[in-house]
Amino acid sequence: MTATTSHPATTTAKDSLLRFALRLDAIASGVIGVAGLALAPRIAEWSGTTAAFEYSLSAFFVVYGVAVFALSRMRTVRTWGVLIAIGNVVFTVAAVALVLADVMPLTTTGVVLTLASGVFTLAMADLQYLGLRRLR
């Protein structure tokens, strides 16, 4: 009798940068999400948002982090890398739009935190893009 087990994908020289970028994005997002869940009311007070908004965004970051980490372990990561990089660019645009549209009464700290999240996601998108270029 033969047992079949699923083995995590082995990293090759070509996909190692993309896998690293995905895992860095996943771990950083997850850690920020956990911290956000613990500090949501305080962050809302500092930033001018609501606690419900902070809890929702933080929960999203935790789920996103777990999902992206799992996807980084797939046998092939090219398609997921493209989609996640595009998602990061969309998040960056949304963060800037949130500040410019003045949808929420953000404090100076809120503007800085929102734009910093946009810079982080743009940096992750860039690193993921470089990893995708290496796959060619």
LINDAFEN-V290147 format. One record per pair of residues at least 12 apart in sequence whose ideal C-beta (glycine too) atoms are under 10 Angstrom apart, sorted by the first residue. I is the first residue (numbers start at 1). J is the second residue. D is the distance in whole Angstrom. If there is no record, write none. Layout:
i | j | d
I | J | D
I | J | D
This chain:
i | j | d
6 | 73 | 10
6 | 75 | 9
7 | 73 | 10
7 | 75 | 9
8 | 72 | 10
8 | 73 | 5
8 | 74 | 9
8 | 75 | 9
9 | 72 | 9
9 | 73 | 6
9 | 74 | 6
9 | 75 | 4
9 | 76 | 7
9 | 77 | 7
10 | 75 | 9
11 | 72 | 10
11 | 73 | 10
11 | 77 | 10
12 | 135 | 9
13 | 134 | 9
14 | 78 | 10
14 | 131 | 9
14 | 134 | 6
14 | 135 | 5
14 | 136 | 9
15 | 72 | 10
15 | 75 | 10
15 | 76 | 8
15 | 77 | 6
15 | 78 | 8
15 | 81 | 8
15 | 131 | 7
15 | 132 | 9
15 | 134 | 8
15 | 135 | 6
16 | 131 | 8
16 | 134 | 8
17 | 81 | 10
17 | 127 | 8
17 | 128 | 9
17 | 130 | 6
17 | 131 | 4
17 | 132 | 9
17 | 133 | 9
17 | 134 | 5
17 | 135 | 9
18 | 72 | 8
18 | 77 | 6
18 | 78 | 8
18 | 80 | 9
18 | 81 | 5
18 | 82 | 10
18 | 84 | 10
18 | 85 | 9
18 | 127 | 9
18 | 128 | 6
18 | 129 | 9
18 | 130 | 8
18 | 131 | 3
18 | 132 | 6
18 | 133 | 9
18 | 134 | 7
18 | 135 | 7
19 | 71 | 10
19 | 72 | 5
19 | 73 | 8
19 | 74 | 9
19 | 77 | 6
19 | 81 | 9
19 | 131 | 7
20 | 72 | 9
20 | 127 | 8
20 | 128 | 10
20 | 131 | 7
21 | 68 | 10
21 | 72 | 9
21 | 77 | 10
21 | 81 | 8
21 | 84 | 9
21 | 85 | 8
21 | 88 | 10
21 | 123 | 10
21 | 124 | 7
21 | 125 | 9
21 | 126 | 9
21 | 127 | 4
21 | 128 | 4
21 | 129 | 9
21 | 130 | 7
21 | 131 | 5
21 | 132 | 9
22 | 68 | 6
22 | 69 | 8
22 | 70 | 10
22 | 71 | 7
22 | 72 | 4
22 | 73 | 9
22 | 74 | 10
22 | 77 | 7
22 | 80 | 7
22 | 81 | 6
22 | 84 | 6
22 | 85 | 9
22 | 124 | 9
22 | 127 | 9
22 | 128 | 7
22 | 131 | 8
23 | 65 | 10
23 | 68 | 8
23 | 69 | 6
23 | 71 | 10
23 | 72 | 5
23 | 73 | 9
24 | 68 | 10
24 | 72 | 9
24 | 123 | 10
24 | 124 | 7
24 | 127 | 7
24 | 128 | 9
25 | 64 | 9
25 | 65 | 8
25 | 68 | 6
25 | 69 | 9
25 | 72 | 9
25 | 84 | 7
25 | 85 | 9
25 | 87 | 10
25 | 88 | 7
25 | 120 | 9
25 | 121 | 8
25 | 123 | 9
25 | 124 | 4
25 | 125 | 9
25 | 127 | 8
25 | 128 | 7
26 | 61 | 10
26 | 64 | 8
26 | 65 | 5
26 | 66 | 7
26 | 67 | 8
26 | 68 | 4
26 | 69 | 4
26 | 70 | 8
26 | 71 | 8
26 | 72 | 6
26 | 84 | 9
26 | 124 | 10
27 | 65 | 7
27 | 68 | 9
27 | 69 | 7
27 | 72 | 10
28 | 61 | 9
28 | 65 | 8
28 | 120 | 7
28 | 121 | 10
28 | 123 | 10
28 | 124 | 8
29 | 60 | 9
29 | 61 | 5
29 | 62 | 8
29 | 63 | 9
29 | 64 | 5
29 | 65 | 4
29 | 66 | 9
29 | 67 | 10
29 | 68 | 7
29 | 69 | 9
29 | 88 | 10
29 | 117 | 10
29 | 120 | 9
29 | 121 | 9
29 | 124 | 8
30 | 61 | 7
30 | 62 | 6
30 | 63 | 9
30 | 64 | 8
30 | 65 | 3
30 | 66 | 7
30 | 67 | 10
30 | 68 | 9
30 | 69 | 7
31 | 61 | 9
31 | 62 | 9
31 | 65 | 8
32 | 57 | 9
32 | 58 | 8
32 | 61 | 5
32 | 62 | 9
32 | 64 | 10
32 | 65 | 8
32 | 117 | 8
32 | 120 | 8
33 | 57 | 8
33 | 58 | 5
33 | 59 | 7
33 | 60 | 7
33 | 61 | 3
33 | 62 | 4
33 | 63 | 8
33 | 64 | 7
33 | 65 | 6
33 | 66 | 9
34 | 58 | 8
34 | 59 | 10
34 | 61 | 8
34 | 62 | 6
34 | 65 | 9
35 | 58 | 8
35 | 61 | 9
36 | 54 | 6
36 | 55 | 8
36 | 56 | 10
36 | 57 | 7
36 | 58 | 3
36 | 59 | 8
36 | 60 | 9
36 | 61 | 6
36 | 62 | 8
37 | 54 | 8
37 | 55 | 7
37 | 57 | 10
37 | 58 | 4
37 | 59 | 7
37 | 61 | 9
37 | 62 | 7
38 | 58 | 8
39 | 54 | 8
39 | 58 | 9
40 | 52 | 8
40 | 53 | 9
40 | 54 | 4
40 | 55 | 5
40 | 56 | 9
40 | 57 | 9
40 | 58 | 6
40 | 59 | 9
41 | 54 | 8
41 | 55 | 9
42 | 54 | 9
43 | 55 | 10
43 | 57 | 9
43 | 58 | 8
43 | 109 | 9
43 | 110 | 9
43 | 113 | 8
44 | 110 | 9
45 | 107 | 9
45 | 109 | 10
46 | 107 | 7
46 | 108 | 10
46 | 109 | 5
46 | 110 | 7
46 | 112 | 10
46 | 113 | 8
47 | 104 | 8
47 | 105 | 10
47 | 106 | 6
47 | 107 | 6
47 | 108 | 9
47 | 109 | 6
47 | 110 | 3
47 | 111 | 8
47 | 112 | 9
47 | 113 | 6
47 | 114 | 8
48 | 104 | 6
48 | 105 | 5
48 | 106 | 4
48 | 107 | 4
48 | 108 | 9
48 | 109 | 8
48 | 110 | 4
48 | 111 | 9
48 | 113 | 10
48 | 114 | 10
49 | 98 | 10
49 | 104 | 6
49 | 105 | 9
49 | 106 | 7
49 | 107 | 9
49 | 110 | 6
49 | 113 | 9
49 | 114 | 9
50 | 104 | 8
53 | 104 | 8
57 | 117 | 9
61 | 117 | 9
64 | 84 | 9
64 | 87 | 9
64 | 91 | 10
67 | 80 | 10
67 | 84 | 9
68 | 80 | 8
68 | 81 | 10
68 | 84 | 6
68 | 87 | 9
68 | 88 | 10
68 | 124 | 10
71 | 83 | 9
71 | 84 | 7
72 | 84 | 9
76 | 135 | 10
77 | 128 | 10
77 | 131 | 8
77 | 132 | 9
77 | 135 | 9
78 | 131 | 9
78 | 132 | 7
78 | 135 | 6
78 | 136 | 10
80 | 128 | 10
81 | 128 | 6
81 | 129 | 9
81 | 131 | 6
81 | 132 | 5
81 | 135 | 8
82 | 128 | 8
82 | 129 | 9
82 | 132 | 6
83 | 128 | 10
84 | 124 | 8
84 | 125 | 8
84 | 128 | 6
85 | 121 | 10
85 | 124 | 8
85 | 125 | 5
85 | 126 | 8
85 | 127 | 9
85 | 128 | 4
85 | 129 | 5
85 | 130 | 10
85 | 131 | 9
85 | 132 | 7
86 | 125 | 8
86 | 128 | 9
86 | 129 | 10
87 | 121 | 8
87 | 124 | 10
87 | 125 | 8
87 | 128 | 10
88 | 118 | 10
88 | 120 | 9
88 | 121 | 4
88 | 122 | 7
88 | 123 | 9
88 | 124 | 5
88 | 125 | 4
88 | 126 | 9
88 | 127 | 9
88 | 128 | 7
88 | 129 | 9
89 | 118 | 10
89 | 121 | 8
89 | 122 | 7
89 | 124 | 10
89 | 125 | 5
89 | 126 | 9
89 | 128 | 10
89 | 129 | 9
90 | 121 | 9
90 | 125 | 9
91 | 117 | 8
91 | 118 | 7
91 | 120 | 9
91 | 121 | 4
91 | 122 | 9
91 | 124 | 9
91 | 125 | 9
92 | 115 | 9
92 | 117 | 8
92 | 118 | 4
92 | 119 | 8
92 | 120 | 9
92 | 121 | 5
92 | 122 | 4
92 | 123 | 9
92 | 124 | 9
92 | 125 | 7
93 | 118 | 8
93 | 121 | 9
93 | 122 | 9
94 | 114 | 10
94 | 117 | 10
94 | 118 | 8
94 | 121 | 9
95 | 113 | 9
95 | 114 | 5
95 | 115 | 7
95 | 116 | 9
95 | 117 | 5
95 | 118 | 3
95 | 119 | 9
95 | 120 | 9
95 | 121 | 7
95 | 122 | 9
96 | 114 | 8
96 | 115 | 7
96 | 118 | 6
96 | 119 | 10
96 | 122 | 10
97 | 118 | 9
98 | 110 | 10
98 | 111 | 9
98 | 114 | 6
98 | 115 | 9
98 | 117 | 10
98 | 118 | 9
99 | 111 | 5
99 | 112 | 10
99 | 114 | 5
99 | 115 | 6
99 | 118 | 8
